[in-house]
Amino acid sequence: MLRHLHTLSGHQNPIYALASPAVKEDVFFSAGNDKGVVEWSLKTMTFVKVLAPVQSSVYALHSYNDLLFIAQRSGLILVFDIKLEKVTATLSHHQKGVFDLKTIAYKNELLSTGEDGTVAVWSLKDFSLLYNFPVLQNTVRTIAISNSEEEVALGCKDGIIRVYNSLDYSLTAELSEHKLPITSLQYSPDGSSLISGGRDAQLKVWSLPDYQLVNNIAAHMFSVYTIAFHPTQPYFATCSQDKSIKLWGANDFKLYKILSLEKNTEGHFHSINKLIWSSDGKYLISTGDDRQIMIWEFNS
């Protein structure tokens, strides 16, 4: 189902972020504790170029239409135009590191959050700050947007998932089954559930629209850093600080594959921080503290 295809080297420090742009299907971007965002080719499996220099570590990348948003440890967010190949705006609000970014298309808005515990709402028209609101006193780690874009779920350091109405950003639910900080969140593509992963190494499945806890999976040994649904097939992948990648059934929540050096497969030798699927679903891309990027070929 997943077969190691290639390992890409070049980063000098841990990598925290990956993004696959819709406008260029055969490339992806990576960034971390280095001085730049890097473009790689999926066609040739090679380094293409340093896309943009950065002043501090990059914690998150998010692509939307022609734009790549680059969230930094300094709190600044760079807006990079992929077609023009240049930074066109710098968003300044957060006083501490920005950990996640998401867009809400129907409102033409960008959301950002991170170490300062606030959510900032930006206009995608002129990149002005429209609104910001406090969530908690410390870190908000991750944002998930529901398929309808009507709900925004935030994974917080206190172990609580807070769900907001995207229309007016009013709080509608608090889910508090995790015992440790939330480190990953994803709505399922079929709209039936929200899946959360935490520093408690658990995956929790919440049914929609009522957010009832319907499944609890002891998924990893340490923090679950990414939950990534395949774009077309009923599977999702998770990665962890425990150096493993796991492939799960999206309907039966069965474990189908483990990729780990400990299981005698190819794998990372340090914490895996990020996973993404290529836009066509052919490849799973993983990266982490070992400074390597691994490309895995997917066959259902």
C-alpha positions, 0 to 999 in steps of 0.5 A: 500500500505504501512503498518507499520511493525516494529520500530527499536530503538538503535541509541542514536542520529539523523540518516542521512544515510541508505544503502541496500547492494546487497550482503546481501539481508536481512540486511541493514545499518544505521548511523548518529550522533553516533559512529558507522555504525549499521547492522540490520536484515530484517528477524528477524527485530532486531539489528545485530551488530555495523559494523564499528566504526567511528570518526565523524558523518556519512552523507551518506552510499553507497553500491556497490558490496561487499563494503560499503562507509561511508562518514563522517562529517570530510571529510574522506570516509571509505571503508568497505569490507562487506565480510571481515568485515573490513575497507580496505581503507580511502579516504582523500580529502574533507576538510569538510563534505561529503554529498553524494556518487555514483558509475559509474560502466562502469568507475569503479569510485566513486564520492563524494561531499559535503560541500566544493563544490567540486566533487572528482573522485576515482578509485574503483581499488586502491581507488586513487584520479583520478580527482577533480573539483569545482562546486560552493563555497558552498555545493553540497548536492546530486548526481544522476547518469542517467540510462545509466551512461552517465550523473551526476546531482548535486543538489546544495545549490544555487538552481541550478541542474548542469548536467555533462557528465560522460565521461569527467565531462564537464558541459552540463546543468544548471537547475534553477527553484528551489528557494532554495537549492536542497536537493534530486535528482533521475533519474526515472528507466524508463529513462524518467525523473529526479525528484528534491526536494528542501528546497522549498518543491517542487518536479520538474519533468524534461523530458529526454533527454532535461531536460525540466521542465514538472511538478511541485508538491507542495509536502511537507510543508518543505524540501524534503530530499529523493526521492526513486523509488521502484525497480520494481513497478511504484511508488516512495516515498518521505520524508521530514523535515515535518515528513511525508512520501508520496507515488507517482505514477511514471507515473501519479505523483498522491499522493497515500499514506501519512504516518504521525502522523498528518494524524493519521497513524504510523509515525516519530515525527521529521524530516525524513532524509532518505528513502530506499527500500529493494532490493526486494522491499518488505519494505520501510525503513525510519529514521531521527532525532527521532532516530527511524528506521521504516519498512513499508511493501509494497503491490502494 
